[in-house]
Amino acid sequence: MKQAAGLALIGALLAGCATLPPDSRMGQGGSAPGAWTATKAGKAGIDDQWVDRFGSRDLQALVAEAYASNRNLQAAAARVERASAVARGAGVAARPQLNAAVNGSRDKRNFIGFPGGGGGGNISNAYGASLNLQWEIDLWGKLRAGEEASLADLQAEGYTYRGARASLAAQVVRGWLLLAESNEQIELAENALKVRKDTAELIRSRFELAAEDAGANASQLRLAETDVATAEAALAQRQGDRDQAQRQLEILLGRYPSAEITGSAKLPKVPKFPPAGLPSELLLRRPDILTAERRLAAAGRREDEARLAFYPSFSLTGSGGSSTEQLRNIFDSSFGVWSIAGQATQPILNGGALRSQLDTRTAEEKEALSNLQQTVLSGFGEVETALAADRFLAERERATGEALRIAVDGAESSAVDFGLGTGDVLTLLASQNRQIELAAQQLTLRRLRLDNRVNLHLALGGDYKISK
């Protein structure tokens, strides 16, 4: 029940993320350019189904599992619930407080030594019941300022949760992509090892027929055998990389890191370029910017609260009930009593505590403003970097693909020449090395392009909503 209530609270907070609150100070975060400089991207809104664009239902299920089981996300949800409780408590001080009380006492008084006193004493009983009212009148708005500061903190925690959820989705996707690349790299390393072994065997068979040049033949065979051992080491490294990727992904999913998750056998195609929107829209989408703005709003209201503490405070107290010596009369209106009082308090001397508190709150507001401005600037920088990186990575992948095509042709030609006796071992081994290295680079570049698409969605403030 508590978990359901917490999720409902978070859902209500996230539902209000599309617009800024009336007290927004986003305008102080800095101006936004009219368009992105790194690309001529479309101006449509962010894609909140971006995980689905990778074309894997298994990936969608993994993100949903992480949303449900990741411990860090659960901790972020708990912080939202805590902030909600604090916000509710902050509003109590501005409301009348009513308490009920029942009391009873029995006293004995000794009158020895008093004129006319005897050796005995007087025993008396007193019973009472009352309702007591206390109310601090918020004439200047000090209590309201504190309440609004706590509400802004709650909103900030809601945005922080949204950011944590988006970041988790991105981490899961990147982990899944890394595991897919590891699977392909292992397949490539296994094929490379087979090629190395076949080449070494070919060289061994050929040079066994050329005993007259045994010294040169032996050195060339050793080169081929060295490549076999190197390929075995590369395969072991790729297997270790996959093991690490499996365990890291399982931790994100809230599972025990047993390296049992298999992942995809192949990297997906690079999805369609996402709509980047206008730079000014980033201020309404990025959770870290929205969080920083709410922190600034909270700091500003707390500064107001500290400044208003110099003003007089007004309070009312009242009580009504009964007072009697007989318990049976405690609820008899004939024994009713009441009182009402008002009080005005003006701070005069407090050792500079109020001034110190105001100076502290003023400095905190300045800090929050600088944090907002830096967060906005960093957000713009992350988007521009991701937009530019996509173009550079695409060009690198294209050029590497062309180099790989040429390397494959070269390796095939070297093998034919060697088989005909017109080629040498060094050329054959070097051409195979280039082909293997470029094939591995091609896979890594594909994964880096996919990673950058994830980074771009995250930089644009894109959340991911699980498809029904």
Secondary structure, DSSP 8 states (H G I E B T S, - for coil): -HHHHHHHHHHHHHHTTTS--TT--GGGG----SS-SS---------TTGGGGG--HHHHHHHHHHHHH-HHHHHHHHHHHHHHHHHHHHTGGGS-EEEEEEEEEEEEEE-TTSTT--SSEEEEEEEEEEEEEEEEE-SSSHHHHHHHHHHHHHHHHHHHHHHHHHHHHHHHHHHHHHHHHHHHHHHHHHHHHHHHHHHHHHHHHHHTT-GGGHHHHHHHHHHHHHHHHHHHHHHHHHHHHHHHHHHHHHHHTTS---S-----SS------------GGGHHHH-HHHHHHHHHHHHHHHHHHHHHHTTS-EEEEEEEEEEEESSGGGTT-GGGEEEEEEEEEE----STTHHHHHHHHHHHHHHHHHHHHHHHHHHHHHHHHHHHHHHHHHHHHHHHHHHHHHHHHHHHHHHHHHHHHT-S-HHHHHHHHHHHHHHHHHHHHHHHHHHHHHHHHHHHTT-------
